[in-house]
């Protein structure tokens, strides 16, 4: 038979017993993450009451099961329906792969407290947040909109003072107007539904041109997390490079960007405050691993273009205009979407010529791209426009 410790009511008596229990704990020099994790998860029943668990550790697994993948597998087998598991790694001597994985697979998030950070302040802020859940078990009805690559991948709970921003793509074959989205969730045991009406999704929009870059940033963050959790492969690496190059996003793989096939230019990573590197993604613990986990999380949750993003856009070899990113190659500003081997129809036009102004008048969106410089290569609607002096 297996004995299970039942949760105590959080009244004065219960809190006192908890404090007395903690005071009697003695360090033994070992960290048994596997057994502690499973024992704690088994305390939850199958009722519909709110279930939250905080797992905090300052070390690597050293006692009992120490294989990280087996610990993750055991946690998955012990998984409790409706449980929200939040992990805290204290210091750098923690396994970020393990803590990130068990949190993401159990509806929570992982966070890290670095040596110079105040543990009490950070944990208190966390408990203040999760103590007031507003809406849980979220589901969104997109009213027939064919969504694609939405981030976050699963809608998290909404707590008092927090917000949820969902960014993704849609792939319908035509304009969709006056849609009504419905968000459903639970407040305690009560199910509530919220409607959002008069939503339009055109095939092409001239506003909000910052959204593609925000979507790409979240996509890169998700891909980086996949590499950190499951290992690197060519497909994931190539997509990160493509997204980083197309949208001018700093990633672990785009410190060096090829410009003309032979020369390489270096993005000033210091100006962008971007500590991520491919080396830090290959290790599970240490300062680099903690920084990589935090950076990936930040990218996955990005809701606005950062100051660093604007710094990149002002460099002498990279410019951003609308939804496009241009790189300075051999005196020409080249659209990141341009591929020499694509064999697209190319239209050559002299800068400030009559044909130049006629084209801008006809295709008004091209004006913002042509303004990048006097010599520009732009990919637009299946053609390549090459502006020359």
Residue frames relative to the residue before (quaternion, step in Angstrom):
aa qw qx qy qz dx dy dz
X 1.0000 0.0000 0.0000 0.0000 0.00 0.00 0.00
X 0.2702 -0.7550 0.5791 0.1471 3.55 -1.18 0.64
X 0.2943 -0.7569 0.5585 0.1688 3.56 -0.78 1.05
X 0.1464 -0.7868 0.5967 0.0583 3.56 -1.05 0.81
X 0.3398 -0.7276 0.5592 0.2059 3.57 -0.85 0.96
X 0.3134 -0.7715 0.5257 0.1739 3.57 -0.68 1.10
X 0.5524 -0.6090 0.4468 0.3525 3.61 -1.05 0.69
X 0.3466 -0.7312 0.5520 0.2012 3.56 -1.14 0.70
X 0.5403 -0.5855 0.4842 0.3617 3.55 -1.20 0.51
X 0.4113 -0.7406 0.4815 0.2249 3.57 -0.90 0.95
X 0.3020 0.7220 -0.5581 0.2758 3.57 0.72 1.12
X 0.7607 -0.3686 0.2404 0.4772 3.60 -1.24 -0.03
X 0.6686 0.5008 -0.3062 0.4566 3.58 0.94 -0.88
X 0.6682 0.5066 -0.3018 0.4536 3.56 0.94 -0.89
X 0.6505 0.5094 -0.3150 0.4670 3.58 0.98 -0.83
X 0.6306 0.5359 -0.3340 0.4512 3.57 1.01 -0.78
X 0.6499 0.5064 -0.3142 0.4717 3.58 0.96 -0.85
X 0.6432 0.5260 -0.3245 0.4519 3.56 1.01 -0.78
X 0.6595 0.5054 -0.3044 0.4659 3.56 0.96 -0.88
X 0.6471 0.5151 -0.3193 0.4626 3.58 1.00 -0.82
X 0.6301 0.5363 -0.3286 0.4553 3.56 1.05 -0.78
X 0.6737 0.4978 -0.2944 0.4601 3.55 0.92 -0.96
X 0.6454 0.5399 -0.3234 0.4329 3.60 0.97 -0.83
X 0.6861 0.4884 -0.2794 0.4612 3.58 1.13 -0.63
X 0.5017 0.6637 -0.4280 0.3529 3.59 1.24 -0.24
X 0.1175 -0.7880 0.6029 0.0423 3.56 -1.01 0.84
X 0.4317 -0.6922 0.5056 0.2809 3.62 -0.88 0.87
X 0.1765 -0.8043 0.5622 0.0772 3.56 -0.92 0.93
X 0.5919 -0.6172 0.3567 0.3762 3.58 1.27 0.09
X 0.7145 0.4017 -0.2632 0.5088 3.61 1.23 0.00
X 0.2330 -0.7556 0.5965 0.1375 3.57 -1.25 0.51
X 0.0480 -0.8150 0.5771 -0.0210 3.56 -0.24 1.29
X 0.1259 -0.8396 0.5267 0.0417 3.55 0.30 1.28
X 0.6487 0.5587 -0.3296 0.3980 3.58 0.86 -0.93
X 0.7338 0.4220 -0.2491 0.4706 3.60 0.69 -1.06
X 0.6380 0.5285 -0.3343 0.4493 3.58 0.99 -0.79
X 0.6586 0.5244 -0.2990 0.4493 3.55 0.95 -0.92
X 0.6990 0.4688 -0.2749 0.4648 3.56 0.84 -0.98
X 0.6373 0.5287 -0.3328 0.4512 3.59 0.99 -0.81
X 0.6665 0.4989 -0.3028 0.4639 3.57 0.96 -0.83
X 0.6647 0.5074 -0.3107 0.4518 3.60 0.92 -0.84
X 0.6539 0.5377 -0.3119 0.4313 3.59 1.07 -0.73
X 0.5693 0.6098 -0.3851 0.3946 3.59 1.21 -0.24
X 0.6304 0.5376 -0.3334 0.4499 3.59 1.22 -0.38
X 0.3097 -0.7460 0.5604 0.1832 3.54 -1.03 0.81
X 0.6284 -0.5651 0.3974 0.3576 3.58 -1.30 -0.06
X 0.3759 0.7347 -0.4925 0.2765 3.61 1.19 0.30
X 0.5513 -0.6315 0.4360 0.3275 3.57 -1.27 0.26
X 0.3847 0.7173 -0.4907 0.3108 3.58 1.23 0.33
X 0.6213 -0.5517 0.3977 0.3892 3.59 -1.17 0.52
X 0.0946 -0.8042 0.5866 0.0140 3.58 -0.87 0.99
X 0.1181 0.7842 -0.5979 0.1165 3.58 -0.55 1.18
X 0.0486 -0.7926 0.6077 -0.0132 3.52 -1.02 0.87
X 0.1681 -0.7660 0.6145 0.0864 3.55 -1.02 0.87
X 0.0893 -0.7886 0.6080 0.0233 3.56 -0.73 1.08
X 0.0165 -0.8168 0.5743 -0.0522 3.56 -0.52 1.22
X 0.0735 0.7965 -0.5956 0.0738 3.55 -0.93 0.91
X 0.2271 -0.7662 0.5838 0.1431 3.54 -1.18 0.59
X 0.7678 0.3315 -0.1956 0.5122 3.57 1.19 0.33
X 0.5782 -0.5529 0.4744 0.3673 3.50 -1.39 0.04
X 0.5824 -0.5690 0.4227 0.3980 3.63 -1.15 0.42
X 0.0004 -0.8292 0.5569 -0.0488 3.58 -0.64 1.13
X 0.7425 0.3192 -0.1827 0.5598 3.61 1.24 -0.36
X 0.7817 0.2487 -0.2091 0.5323 3.58 -1.04 0.76
X 0.7873 -0.2031 0.1918 0.5496 3.58 -0.93 -0.89
X 0.0860 -0.8262 0.5566 0.0165 3.59 -0.64 1.12
X 0.5236 0.6155 -0.4250 0.4079 3.61 1.25 -0.10
X 0.4446 -0.7375 0.4455 0.2450 3.56 -0.49 1.24
X 0.6752 0.4995 -0.3085 0.4465 3.61 0.85 -0.89
X 0.6460 0.4999 -0.3246 0.4769 3.59 1.07 -0.67
X 0.6178 0.5296 -0.3489 0.4648 3.59 1.06 -0.70
X 0.6379 0.5187 -0.3173 0.4726 3.58 0.99 -0.86
X 0.6512 0.5138 -0.3037 0.4687 3.58 1.00 -0.89
X 0.6629 0.5027 -0.3078 0.4617 3.60 0.93 -0.86
X 0.6361 0.5174 -0.3279 0.4691 3.58 1.02 -0.78
X 0.6413 0.5229 -0.3225 0.4597 3.58 1.02 -0.78
X 0.6679 0.4981 -0.2975 0.4661 3.59 1.01 -0.80
X 0.7013 0.4394 -0.2556 0.4998 3.59 1.17 -0.60
X 0.3435 0.7956 -0.4565 0.2015 3.57 1.32 -0.12
X 0.2317 -0.7648 0.5929 0.0994 3.54 -1.04 0.93
X 0.4863 -0.6777 0.4695 0.2896 3.58 -0.80 1.01
X 0.8247 0.2207 -0.1781 0.4893 3.55 -0.84 1.02
X 0.5095 0.6523 -0.4242 0.3673 3.59 1.25 -0.06
X 0.1749 -0.7423 0.6385 0.1031 3.55 -1.07 0.87
X 0.0804 -0.8243 0.5604 -0.0062 3.57 -0.46 1.24
X 0.0848 -0.7928 0.6036 0.0018 3.55 -0.64 1.18
X 0.1549 -0.8078 0.5646 0.0684 3.57 -0.81 0.97
X 0.1280 -0.7599 0.6340 0.0650 3.53 -1.18 0.75
X 0.1352 -0.7591 0.6316 0.0808 3.55 -0.87 0.98
X 0.1792 -0.7973 0.5718 0.0725 3.56 -0.68 1.11
X 0.7997 0.1615 -0.1570 0.5565 3.56 -0.56 1.16
X 0.6155 -0.5749 0.4058 0.3550 3.57 -1.30 -0.13
X 0.6289 0.5551 -0.3366 0.4278 3.59 1.22 -0.37
X 0.4726 0.6311 -0.4590 0.4095 3.55 0.80 1.12
X 0.4457 -0.6746 0.5162 0.2824 3.57 -1.20 0.50
X 0.2816 -0.8035 0.5035 0.1473 3.58 -0.21 1.29
X 0.5948 0.5653 -0.3710 0.4347 3.60 1.04 -0.65
X 0.6664 0.5054 -0.2885 0.4660 3.56 0.94 -0.94
X 0.7161 0.4554 -0.2712 0.4541 3.59 0.73 -1.03
X 0.6346 0.5227 -0.3327 0.4619 3.61 1.00 -0.76
X 0.6913 0.5110 -0.2809 0.4266 3.55 0.89 -0.99
X 0.7153 0.4427 -0.2886 0.4573 3.61 0.73 -0.96
X 0.6139 0.5270 -0.3594 0.4650 3.60 1.13 -0.50
X 0.7002 0.4785 -0.2820 0.4487 3.59 0.79 -1.01
X 0.6920 0.4741 -0.2812 0.4662 3.60 1.06 -0.67
X 0.7456 0.3427 -0.2095 0.5318 3.57 1.27 -0.13
X 0.6729 -0.5820 0.2846 0.3571 3.55 1.02 0.91
X 0.6458 0.5059 -0.3316 0.4658 3.58 1.21 0.33
X 0.4002 -0.6758 0.5468 0.2902 3.55 -1.27 -0.40
X 0.3848 -0.6938 0.5573 0.2450 3.52 -1.27 0.46
X 0.0204 -0.7806 0.6244 0.0182 3.55 -1.11 0.68
X 0.2347 -0.7863 0.5625 0.1013 3.54 -1.20 0.56
X 0.2166 -0.7590 0.6059 0.0995 3.51 -1.05 0.90
X 0.2557 -0.8009 0.5273 0.1232 3.53 -0.37 1.26
X 0.7275 -0.4869 0.2632 0.4053 3.59 -1.19 0.56
X 0.7418 0.4079 -0.2402 0.4749 3.62 0.96 -0.74
X 0.5613 0.6079 -0.3907 0.4035 3.59 1.25 -0.09
X 0.4869 -0.6528 0.5041 0.2876 3.55 -1.24 0.59
X 0.3835 -0.7568 0.4871 0.2074 3.57 -0.40 1.26
X 0.6759 0.5194 -0.3028 0.4264 3.57 0.86 -0.98
X 0.6594 0.5136 -0.3104 0.4529 3.58 0.93 -0.89
X 0.6904 0.4924 -0.2894 0.4440 3.57 0.86 -0.97
X 0.6862 0.4710 -0.2910 0.4719 3.58 0.88 -0.90
X 0.6282 0.5326 -0.3382 0.4554 3.60 1.02 -0.75
X 0.6398 0.5208 -0.3209 0.4652 3.57 1.00 -0.83
X 0.6346 0.5337 -0.3216 0.4571 3.55 1.03 -0.81
X 0.7013 0.4657 -0.2810 0.4608 3.58 0.82 -0.96
X 0.5934 0.5543 -0.3647 0.4557 3.58 1.10 -0.62
X 0.6588 0.5125 -0.2960 0.4645 3.56 1.04 -0.82
X 0.7725 0.3888 -0.2201 0.4513 3.60 0.57 -1.14
X 0.5401 0.6338 -0.3992 0.3836 3.59 1.24 -0.24
X 0.7695 0.2896 -0.1618 0.5457 3.59 1.25 -0.36
X 0.0214 -0.8112 0.5841 -0.0164 3.60 0.31 1.20
X 0.2769 -0.7779 0.5471 0.1372 3.58 -0.88 0.95
X 0.7929 -0.0544 0.0906 0.6001 3.56 0.93 -0.97
X 0.0526 -0.8099 0.5841 -0.0076 3.59 -0.77 1.03
X 0.8065 0.2681 -0.2091 0.4837 3.56 -1.34 0.25
X 0.1035 0.8585 -0.4933 0.0943 3.55 0.88 1.00
X 0.0041 -0.7559 0.6546 -0.0003 3.53 -1.20 0.76
X 0.1489 -0.7952 0.5837 0.0687 3.58 -0.93 0.90
X 0.2161 -0.7398 0.6273 0.1120 3.54 -0.94 1.01
X 0.2137 -0.8280 0.5118 0.0827 3.57 -0.46 1.25
X 0.4582 -0.7470 0.4122 0.2492 3.59 1.21 0.47
X 0.7732 -0.3746 0.1938 0.4736 3.58 0.86 0.92
X 0.4845 0.6399 -0.4515 0.3898 3.60 1.23 -0.06
X 0.3252 -0.7558 0.5390 0.1804 3.57 -0.79 1.05
X 0.1240 -0.8341 0.5366 0.0307 3.55 0.02 1.34
X 0.0745 -0.7897 0.6089 0.0053 3.53 -1.22 0.60
X 0.8595 0.0075 -0.0260 0.5103 3.57 -1.00 0.90
X 0.1446 0.8016 -0.5544 0.1707 3.53 0.63 1.21
X 0.0450 -0.7862 0.6162 0.0171 3.54 -1.08 0.78
X 0.4282 -0.2094 -0.8682 0.1379 1.49 -1.68 1.89
X 0.6079 -0.5858 0.3979 0.3591 3.55 -1.15 0.65
X 0.7678 0.1263 -0.0768 0.6234 3.58 1.07 -0.74
X 0.4719 -0.6935 0.4637 0.2850 3.57 -0.85 0.96
X 0.3021 -0.7687 0.5357 0.1756 3.60 -0.69 1.05
X 0.6334 -0.4982 0.4106 0.4267 3.55 -1.29 0.16
X 0.3191 -0.7205 0.5814 0.2026 3.54 -1.24 0.53
X 0.1448 -0.7956 0.5862 0.0494 3.55 -0.80 1.08
X 0.6795 -0.4874 0.3591 0.4145 3.55 -1.26 0.41
X 0.8157 0.2308 -0.1898 0.4953 3.56 -0.84 1.02
X 0.6516 0.4905 -0.3190 0.4828 3.60 1.27 -0.09
X 0.2121 -0.7585 0.5963 0.1554 3.55 -1.28 0.17
X 0.2612 -0.7465 0.5912 0.1580 3.54 -1.24 0.46
X 0.0417 -0.7874 0.6149 -0.0140 3.56 -0.71 1.11
X 0.1248 -0.7934 0.5947 0.0342 3.57 -0.63 1.17
X 0.0310 -0.7973 0.6024 -0.0195 3.56 -0.80 1.03
X 0.2116 0.7798 -0.5651 0.1667 3.57 -0.83 0.96
X 0.4806 -0.6372 0.5114 0.3186 3.53 -1.30 -0.21
X 0.1638 -0.7584 0.6135 0.1469 3.57 -1.26 0.29
X 0.2047 -0.8227 0.5286 0.0436 3.56 -1.06 0.77
X 0.2231 0.7727 -0.5591 0.2013 3.58 0.93 0.82
X 0.5528 -0.6561 0.4209 0.2945 3.57 -1.18 0.57
X 0.8014 0.1387 -0.0840 0.5757 3.61 1.22 -0.17
X 0.7031 -0.4329 0.3401 0.4500 3.56 -1.33 0.00
X 0.1124 -0.7622 0.6333 0.0733 3.56 -1.13 0.72
X 0.0668 -0.8246 0.5616 -0.0150 3.57 -0.69 1.12
X 0.8622 0.1778 -0.1283 0.4566 3.51 -1.33 0.53
X 0.2448 0.7669 -0.5519 0.2176 3.58 0.92 0.88
X 0.2273 -0.7462 0.6090 0.1437 3.54 -1.27 0.49
X 0.1821 -0.7744 0.5999 0.0858 3.56 -0.55 1.20
X 0.1334 -0.7825 0.6028 0.0810 3.57 -1.14 0.64
X 0.1581 -0.7763 0.6079 0.0536 3.53 -0.81 1.11
X 0.0736 -0.8035 0.5908 0.0028 3.56 -0.73 1.11
X 0.1625 0.7789 -0.5934 0.1218 3.55 -1.02 0.81
X 0.4751 -0.6727 0.4942 0.2783 3.54 -1.33 0.07
X 0.1263 -0.7181 0.6779 0.0941 3.50 -1.17 0.76
X 0.7707 -0.0871 0.0017 0.6312 3.55 0.00 1.30
X 0.7785 -0.2583 0.2212 0.5275 3.57 -0.67 -1.10
X 0.5944 0.5918 -0.3503 0.4168 3.56 1.29 -0.26
X 0.2915 -0.7405 0.5810 0.1709 3.59 -0.96 0.93
X 0.0725 -0.8061 0.5873 0.0000 3.56 -0.80 1.03
X 0.1595 -0.7805 0.6001 0.0724 3.56 -1.16 0.69
X 0.1148 -0.7812 0.6127 0.0345 3.54 -1.00 0.95
X 0.2101 -0.7924 0.5644 0.0975 3.58 -0.90 0.95
X 0.1197 -0.7629 0.6336 0.0471 3.55 -1.13 0.84
X 0.0977 -0.8587 0.5029 -0.0079 3.55 -0.24 1.32
X 0.7935 0.3434 -0.2478 0.4371 3.55 -1.44 0.07
X 0.3572 0.7328 -0.4964 0.2983 3.57 0.95 0.89
X 0.1408 -0.8048 0.5748 0.0453 3.59 -0.77 1.06
X 0.0700 -0.7873 0.6125 0.0130 3.56 -1.05 0.84
X 0.0974 -0.8337 0.5429 0.0256 3.59 0.10 1.28
X 0.6206 -0.5373 0.4180 0.3891 3.54 -1.26 0.38
X 0.7890 0.0168 -0.0001 0.6142 3.57 1.09 -0.72
X 0.0806 -0.7983 0.5966 0.0159 3.56 -0.90 0.98
X 0.3563 -0.7478 0.5251 0.1952 3.57 -1.07 0.75
X 0.6671 0.4740 -0.2999 0.4902 3.58 1.27 -0.04
X 0.8053 0.3004 -0.2162 0.4631 3.55 -1.35 0.19
X 0.1828 0.8276 -0.5139 0.1325 3.58 0.94 0.87
X 0.5356 0.6108 -0.4121 0.4125 3.60 1.28 0.06
X 0.5409 0.6762 -0.3866 0.3172 3.59 1.18 -0.48
X 0.6349 0.5286 -0.3679 0.4269 3.66 0.85 -0.74
X 0.6672 0.4945 -0.3116 0.4618 3.60 0.98 -0.80
X 0.6267 0.5166 -0.3382 0.4754 3.59 1.07 -0.69
X 0.6349 0.5176 -0.3297 0.4694 3.58 0.98 -0.84
X 0.6666 0.5064 -0.3054 0.4538 3.58 0.89 -0.93
X 0.6172 0.5448 -0.3435 0.4519 3.59 1.04 -0.74
X 0.6732 0.4773 -0.2954 0.4814 3.57 0.93 -0.88
X 0.6276 0.5341 -0.3360 0.4561 3.57 1.01 -0.78
X 0.6442 0.5114 -0.3181 0.4715 3.60 0.95 -0.86
X 0.6399 0.5293 -0.3292 0.4495 3.60 0.95 -0.85
X 0.6579 0.5012 -0.3024 0.4739 3.57 1.01 -0.84
X 0.6574 0.5057 -0.3114 0.4639 3.60 0.96 -0.84
X 0.6260 0.5298 -0.3324 0.4658 3.58 1.01 -0.80
X 0.6444 0.5173 -0.3204 0.4631 3.57 0.98 -0.82
X 0.6278 0.5331 -0.3385 0.4551 3.61 1.02 -0.76
X 0.6550 0.5019 -0.3097 0.4724 3.58 0.99 -0.83
X 0.6622 0.5045 -0.3135 0.4567 3.58 0.92 -0.87
X 0.7159 0.4541 -0.2581 0.4633 3.60 1.00 -0.78
X 0.8341 0.2476 -0.0669 0.4884 3.56 0.86 -1.02
X 0.6021 -0.5654 0.3698 0.4255 3.60 1.24 -0.12
X 0.5481 -0.6445 0.4440 0.2951 3.51 -1.23 0.59
X 0.0538 0.7545 -0.6540 -0.0134 3.53 -1.21 0.60
X 0.6928 -0.5160 0.3135 0.3944 3.56 -1.22 0.49
X 0.6405 0.5520 -0.3358 0.4151 3.58 0.93 -0.85
X 0.6895 0.4643 -0.2809 0.4798 3.57 0.87 -0.94
X 0.6543 0.5212 -0.3143 0.4488 3.56 0.93 -0.91
X 0.6715 0.5035 -0.3025 0.4518 3.59 0.89 -0.92
X 0.6512 0.5082 -0.3318 0.4556 3.60 0.98 -0.77
X 0.6283 0.5255 -0.3383 0.4633 3.59 1.00 -0.77
X 0.6534 0.5042 -0.3123 0.4704 3.59 0.94 -0.87
X 0.6564 0.5156 -0.3143 0.4522 3.60 0.92 -0.90
X 0.6832 0.4748 -0.2899 0.4731 3.58 0.89 -0.92
X 0.6518 0.5214 -0.3155 0.4514 3.57 0.97 -0.86
X 0.6782 0.4847 -0.2816 0.4752 3.56 1.01 -0.86
X 0.6810 0.5080 -0.2974 0.4355 3.59 0.85 -0.96
X 0.8068 0.2897 -0.1304 0.4981 3.58 0.88 -0.95
X 0.4648 -0.6996 0.4396 0.3182 3.60 1.24 0.05
X 0.3829 0.7232 -0.4778 0.3195 3.57 1.03 0.83
X 0.4155 -0.6816 0.5403 0.2663 3.56 -1.01 0.83
X 0.0492 0.7836 -0.6151 0.0719 3.57 -0.80 1.04
X 0.6668 -0.4877 0.3505 0.4412 3.59 -1.20 0.14
X 0.7399 0.4193 -0.2187 0.4783 3.60 1.21 -0.41
X 0.7154 0.4516 -0.2654 0.4623 3.60 1.17 -0.06
X 0.2154 0.7490 -0.5833 0.2288 3.57 0.89 0.91
X 0.7637 0.2289 -0.1163 0.5923 3.54 1.11 -0.80
X 0.0627 -0.8058 0.5889 0.0016 3.55 -0.75 1.05
X 0.4018 -0.7144 0.5181 0.2443 3.59 -0.72 1.04
X 0.2165 -0.8065 0.5385 0.1125 3.58 -0.91 0.88
X 0.8332 0.0430 -0.0141 0.5510 3.60 0.79 -0.85
X 0.6834 -0.4801 0.2903 0.4670 3.57 1.19 0.41
X 0.7854 0.2367 -0.1483 0.5524 3.60 1.12 -0.45
X 0.7270 0.3909 -0.2260 0.5173 3.56 0.97 -0.87
X 0.1487 -0.7744 0.6054 0.1080 3.57 -1.18 0.54
X 0.1807 -0.7549 0.6197 0.1162 3.52 -1.06 0.79
X 0.3261 -0.7578 0.5392 0.1694 3.56 -1.07 0.73
X 0.3627 -0.6923 0.5767 0.2377 3.56 -0.89 0.93
X 0.4198 -0.6936 0.5234 0.2621 3.59 -0.93 0.87
X 0.2189 -0.8194 0.5195 0.1042 3.59 0.02 1.30
X 0.5893 0.5758 -0.3847 0.4162 3.61 1.09 -0.56
X 0.6532 0.5142 -0.3187 0.4554 3.58 1.00 -0.79
X 0.7265 0.4171 -0.2348 0.4930 3.54 1.17 -0.55
X 0.3607 -0.7619 0.4789 0.2450 3.59 1.29 0.09
X 0.4225 0.7121 -0.4448 0.3415 3.57 0.93 0.94
X 0.1238 -0.8571 0.4974 0.0516 3.59 0.02 1.24
X 0.4749 0.7012 -0.4440 0.2927 3.60 1.21 -0.22
X 0.0424 0.7758 -0.6291 0.0249 3.54 -1.17 0.64
X 0.6155 -0.5522 0.3943 0.4010 3.55 -1.19 0.41
X 0.5982 0.5692 -0.3697 0.4260 3.59 1.07 -0.59
X 0.6709 0.4977 -0.3090 0.4546 3.61 0.92 -0.87
X 0.6309 0.5297 -0.3490 0.4467 3.61 1.12 -0.47
X 0.6752 0.5063 -0.2950 0.4479 3.59 1.18 -0.42
X 0.6862 0.4145 -0.2906 0.5223 3.59 1.25 -0.02
X 0.4390 -0.7249 0.4817 0.2231 3.54 -1.16 0.70
X 0.8080 0.1758 -0.0731 0.5576 3.58 1.06 -0.67
X 0.5672 0.5824 -0.4495 0.3703 3.53 -1.31 0.29
X 0.7169 -0.4596 0.3122 0.4212 3.55 -1.32 0.27
X 0.6520 0.5289 -0.3161 0.4420 3.58 0.99 -0.83
X 0.6580 0.5080 -0.3082 0.4626 3.57 0.99 -0.84
X 0.6404 0.5132 -0.3230 0.4715 3.60 1.00 -0.81
X 0.6504 0.5110 -0.3145 0.4658 3.59 0.96 -0.89
X 0.6532 0.5178 -0.3162 0.4531 3.60 0.97 -0.85
X 0.6433 0.5148 -0.3237 0.4651 3.59 0.99 -0.81
X 0.6645 0.4997 -0.3049 0.4645 3.59 0.93 -0.88
X 0.6575 0.5178 -0.3133 0.4488 3.59 0.96 -0.87
X 0.6521 0.5066 -0.3173 0.4663 3.59 0.95 -0.88
X 0.6403 0.5232 -0.3205 0.4621 3.58 0.99 -0.84
X 0.6500 0.5234 -0.3165 0.4509 3.58 0.94 -0.90
X 0.6630 0.4993 -0.3102 0.4635 3.59 0.94 -0.87
X 0.6586 0.5215 -0.3123 0.4435 3.60 0.97 -0.82
X 0.7552 0.3715 -0.1942 0.5039 3.57 1.15 -0.62
X 0.3366 0.7811 -0.4803 0.2142 3.60 1.26 0.11
X 0.0870 -0.8117 0.5769 0.0295 3.57 -0.90 0.96
X 0.7837 0.1326 -0.1088 0.5970 3.60 1.25 -0.07
X 0.5625 -0.5790 0.4600 0.3698 3.53 -1.23 0.49
X 0.3850 -0.7591 0.4842 0.2027 3.54 -0.77 1.05
X 0.6618 -0.4713 0.3883 0.4349 3.55 -1.33 0.18
X 0.6107 0.5628 -0.3510 0.4325 3.56 1.05 -0.74
X 0.6231 0.5447 -0.3337 0.4513 3.55 1.05 -0.81
X 0.6645 0.4939 -0.3063 0.4698 3.57 1.02 -0.80
X 0.5906 0.5641 -0.3651 0.4469 3.61 1.11 -0.64
X 0.6440 0.5238 -0.3182 0.4579 3.54 0.96 -0.90
X 0.6760 0.5278 -0.2905 0.4243 3.54 0.97 -0.93
X 0.7089 0.4398 -0.2637 0.4843 3.61 1.21 -0.28
X 0.4452 0.6999 -0.4661 0.3076 3.61 1.20 0.11
X 0.6211 -0.5988 0.3726 0.3418 3.56 -1.23 0.42
X 0.7571 0.3464 -0.2055 0.5144 3.59 1.20 -0.18
X 0.7443 0.2781 -0.1984 0.5739 3.59 1.27 0.12
X 0.0354 0.7867 -0.6149 0.0424 3.56 -0.91 0.95
X 0.2100 -0.7576 0.6049 0.1269 3.52 -1.21 0.63
X 0.0197 0.7775 -0.6268 0.0469 3.54 -0.94 0.94
X 0.8195 -0.0411 -0.0103 0.5715 3.56 -0.51 1.16
X 0.8027 -0.2380 0.1974 0.5100 3.55 -0.82 -1.01
X 0.6619 0.5467 -0.2880 0.4244 3.60 1.25 -0.16
X 0.2265 -0.7313 0.6277 0.1413 3.51 -1.33 0.52
X 0.1330 -0.7981 0.5862 0.0412 3.57 -0.93 0.96
X 0.1846 -0.7634 0.6110 0.0986 3.54 -1.13 0.82
X 0.4163 -0.7167 0.5104 0.2291 3.57 -1.01 0.89
X 0.0833 0.8079 -0.5704 0.1224 3.55 -0.42 1.26
X 0.8488 -0.1144 0.0420 0.5145 3.55 -0.65 1.17
X 0.7542 -0.4141 0.2096 0.4645 3.58 0.89 0.96
X 0.6867 0.4340 -0.2692 0.5173 3.60 1.29 0.06
X 0.3430 -0.7047 0.5796 0.2233 3.57 -1.05 0.79
X 0.1000 -0.8398 0.5333 -0.0154 3.57 -0.39 1.31
X 0.4953 -0.6536 0.5040 0.2709 3.53 -0.90 1.05
X 0.4924 -0.6789 0.4580 0.2947 3.61 -0.87 0.95
X 0.6395 0.5302 -0.3301 0.4482 3.60 1.19 -0.40
X 0.5432 0.6440 -0.3982 0.3629 3.59 1.24 -0.28
X 0.0223 -0.7702 0.6372 -0.0155 3.55 -0.94 0.99
X 0.4811 -0.7035 0.4479 0.2703 3.55 -0.67 1.14
X 0.7192 0.4671 -0.2498 0.4496 3.57 1.01 -0.84
X 0.4947 0.6975 -0.4212 0.3024 3.61 1.20 -0.11
X 0.2321 -0.8170 0.4951 0.1831 3.60 1.26 -0.47
X 0.2601 0.7620 -0.5446 0.2349 3.59 0.96 0.83
X 0.6130 -0.5385 0.4229 0.3943 3.55 -1.21 0.49
X 0.1560 -0.8135 0.5575 0.0552 3.57 -0.77 1.05
X 0.1416 -0.7769 0.6115 0.0501 3.55 -0.93 0.97
X 0.1645 -0.7927 0.5827 0.0703 3.60 -0.68 1.13
X 0.0172 0.7996 -0.5964 0.0683 3.55 -0.83 1.04
X 0.4409 -0.6972 0.5024 0.2590 3.57 -0.95 0.84
X 0.5499 -0.6285 0.4412 0.3285 3.56 -1.00 0.84
X 0.8570 0.0754 -0.0998 0.4999 3.59 -0.97 0.98
X 0.4105 0.6938 -0.4880 0.3347 3.60 1.18 0.48
X 0.6876 -0.4579 0.3489 0.4425 3.57 -1.30 0.12
X 0.6449 0.5170 -0.3174 0.4648 3.57 1.03 -0.83
X 0.5888 0.5863 -0.3452 0.4365 3.56 1.14 -0.74
X 0.7308 0.4237 -0.2377 0.4794 3.57 0.77 -1.05
X 0.5953 0.5535 -0.3640 0.4548 3.60 1.13 -0.58
X 0.6620 0.5090 -0.3014 0.4603 3.56 0.99 -0.90
X 0.6527 0.5120 -0.3128 0.4626 3.59 0.95 -0.88
X 0.6383 0.5216 -0.3237 0.4644 3.58 1.04 -0.75
X 0.6881 0.4729 -0.2699 0.4797 3.57 1.06 -0.76
X 0.7782 0.1767 -0.0743 0.5981 3.58 0.96 -0.94
X 0.2007 -0.8525 0.4697 0.1110 3.56 0.35 1.26
X 0.6190 0.5684 -0.3500 0.4139 3.60 1.08 -0.64
X 0.5863 0.5944 -0.3720 0.4057 3.59 1.18 -0.45
X 0.5258 0.6673 -0.4078 0.3345 3.60 1.14 -0.55
X 0.6788 0.4953 -0.3031 0.4494 3.61 0.90 -0.90
X 0.6651 0.4856 -0.3095 0.4754 3.59 1.12 -0.59
X 0.6501 0.5131 -0.3111 0.4662 3.58 1.01 -0.79
X 0.6193 0.5779 -0.3435 0.4056 3.59 1.13 -0.60
X 0.4652 0.6948 -0.4353 0.3336 3.59 1.27 -0.17
X 0.7804 -0.2196 0.1639 0.5620 3.60 1.04 -0.75
X 0.6521 -0.5243 0.3776 0.3965 3.54 -1.32 0.01
X 0.7442 0.2217 -0.1651 0.6081 3.58 1.23 -0.41
X 0.1187 0.8086 -0.5493 0.1742 3.53 -0.38 1.32
X 0.1581 -0.7319 0.6519 0.1196 3.54 -1.22 0.63
X 0.0068 -0.8163 0.5745 -0.0600 3.58 -0.63 1.19
X 0.2418 -0.7297 0.6218 0.1498 3.56 -0.99 0.89
X 0.1600 0.8030 -0.5491 0.1674 3.58 -0.60 1.16
X 0.8593 -0.0914 0.0215 0.5028 3.55 -0.77 1.15
X 0.7698 -0.4119 0.1905 0.4487 3.53 0.78 1.09
X 0.7033 0.3951 -0.2706 0.5254 3.60 1.25 0.15
X 0.3371 -0.6940 0.5931 0.2299 3.54 -1.33 0.34
X 0.1256 -0.7753 0.6160 0.0606 3.58 -0.74 1.06
X 0.0889 -0.7975 0.5966 0.0086 3.55 -0.67 1.16
X 0.1601 -0.7945 0.5837 0.0497 3.56 -0.50 1.25
X 0.0507 -0.8192 0.5708 -0.0204 3.58 -0.68 1.10
X 0.4998 -0.6351 0.4940 0.3208 3.56 -1.24 0.46
